[in-house]
Amino acid sequence: MNETVNIRELNEKIQMESSFVEMINIEMNKVIVGQKHLSESLLIGMLSNGHILLEGVPGLAKTLAITTLAKTIDAKFSRVQFTPDLLPADLVGTLVYSQKTEKFTVRQGPIFANFVLADEINRSPAKVQSALLEAMQERQVTIGDTTYRLPEPFLVMATQNPIEQEGTYPLPEAQVDRFMLKVVVTYPDKEEEMKIIRRNISEPPATPQPVVSPEQIVRAREVVRQVYMDEKIERYIVDIVFATRFPADYGLKNTVPLIAYGASPRAGISLATAAKAYAFVKRRGYVIPEDVRAMCHDVLRHRIGLSYEAEAENVTSVDIITSILNAVDVP
């Protein structure tokens, strides 16, 4: 009985704390047509304190969606266009010598912002990617002898183009694992495409207004952590992650030769946190199996290594995740 009362109280608290979600959606819809999944994923990443990797062909509003979200929050935003000649110092900052004072001063780079857009991250070499990913993991940057904490909230949203391979440096699997979500952005349907054309040729571009403060985002993250998750849901998440490592134990013998390596423990943490954030966005104080299933593809698609056999048979990580979700018992 006590637990029921607590969940009821939690529901009321989340109803109150999550009211800004609708305000952000309204502002984003002024600029973005369709792409509901993209907008929702950006929100979930922000509320989960997790970074997001967006993949899609050019022109699908990846950069626009990220920029629009940043504008709805009264926070510092910086955009870095990754290029082959970019240096780590261009990203994190460097020491600059002043002849007047005869001292070195720190010039902070664009990484010192609440929202960092790493546009076309796979266009820069490994040393720049490593500098960014270290900041993502440690939430700090060392320049010279001093370590500087990054501001809160801190969120990296990176984009990459999957069709161009020339002049790109694909992210290694260990680095991709630092991203909580990998979202594949798809084409709009005919109705949405018509709205996009109409809006762009007849109306002046809409400007989203800031509706949330960084302090509200930090507070909302604390509330997301309080969302109730039953032990059965926790076991369900563990079963899904283990099914990527030992598929034969879950009746998926045919999948064994297709997987080179399964998801890391970071995947389980990310899936649990993302499911809680998804429940928060849906204004619920508890996680249900559908929340886990809704986030599963975005959390796991970049964490399952495919074998040569899978690539030869044109089997994708999404196919494997779908078969795992069909095989693992839902609580």
Rosetta blueprint (number, residue, H / E / L):
1 M L
2 N H
3 E H
4 T H
5 V H
6 N H
7 I H
8 R H
9 E H
10 L H
11 N H
12 E H
13 K H
14 I H
15 Q H
16 M H
17 E H
18 S L
19 S H
20 F H
21 V H
22 E H
23 M H
24 I H
25 N H
26 I H
27 E H
28 M H
29 N H
30 K H
31 V H
32 I L
33 V L
34 G L
35 Q L
36 K H
37 H H
38 L H
39 S H
40 E H
41 S H
42 L H
43 L H
44 I H
45 G H
46 M H
47 L H
48 S H
49 N L
50 G L
51 H L
52 I E
53 L E
54 L E
55 E E
56 G L
57 V L
58 P L
59 G L
60 L L
61 A L
62 K H
63 T H
64 L H
65 A H
66 I H
67 T H
68 T H
69 L H
70 A H
71 K H
72 T H
73 I E
74 D L
75 A L
76 K L
77 F E
78 S E
79 R E
80 V E
81 Q E
82 F L
83 T L
84 P L
85 D L
86 L L
87 L L
88 P H
89 A H
90 D H
91 L H
92 V H
93 G E
94 T E
95 L E
96 V E
97 Y E
98 S E
99 Q L
100 K L
101 T L
102 E L
103 K E
104 F E
105 T E
106 V E
107 R E
108 Q E
109 G L
110 P L
111 I L
112 F L
113 A L
114 N L
115 F E
116 V E
117 L E
118 A E
119 D E
120 E L
121 I H
122 N H
123 R H
124 S L
125 P L
126 A H
127 K H
128 V H
129 Q H
130 S H
131 A H
132 L H
133 L H
134 E H
135 A H
136 M H
137 Q H
138 E H
139 R L
140 Q E
141 V E
142 T E
143 I E
144 G L
145 D L
146 T E
147 T E
148 Y E
149 R E
150 L L
151 P L
152 E L
153 P L
154 F L
155 L E
156 V E
157 M E
158 A E
159 T E
160 Q E
161 N L
162 P L
163 I L
164 E L
165 Q L
166 E L
167 G L
168 T L
169 Y L
170 P L
171 L L
172 P L
173 E H
174 A H
175 Q H
176 V H
177 D L
178 R L
179 F L
180 M L
181 L E
182 K E
183 V E
184 V E
185 V L
186 T L
187 Y L
188 P L
189 D L
190 K H
191 E H
192 E H
193 E H
194 M H
195 K H
196 I H
197 I H
198 R H
199 R H
200 N H
201 I H
202 S H
203 E L
204 P L
205 P L
206 A L
207 T L
208 P L
209 Q L
210 P L
211 V L
212 V E
213 S L
214 P H
215 E H
216 Q H
217 I H
218 V H
219 R H
220 A H
221 R H
222 E H
223 V H
224 V H
225 R H
226 Q H
227 V L
228 Y E
229 M L
230 D L
231 E H
232 K H
233 I H
234 E H
235 R H
236 Y H
237 I H
238 V H
239 D H
240 I H
241 V H
242 F H
243 A H
244 T H
245 R H
246 F L
247 P H
248 A H
249 D H
250 Y H
251 G L
252 L L
253 K H
254 N H
255 T H
256 V H
257 P H
258 L H
259 I E
260 A E
261 Y E
262 G L
263 A L
264 S L
265 P H
266 R H
267 A H
268 G H
269 I H
270 S H
271 L H
272 A H
273 T H
274 A H
275 A H
276 K H
277 A H
278 Y H
279 A H
280 F H
281 V H
282 K L
283 R L
284 R L
285 G L
286 Y E
287 V L
288 I L
289 P H
290 E H
291 D H
292 V H
293 R H
294 A H
295 M H
296 C H
297 H H
298 D H
299 V H
300 L H
301 R L
302 H L
303 R L
304 I L
305 G E
306 L E
307 S L
308 Y H
309 E H
310 A H
311 E H
312 A H
313 E L
314 N L
315 V L
316 T L
317 S H
318 V H
319 D H
320 I H
321 I H
322 T H
323 S H
324 I H
325 L H
326 N H
327 A H
328 V L
329 D L
330 V L
331 P L
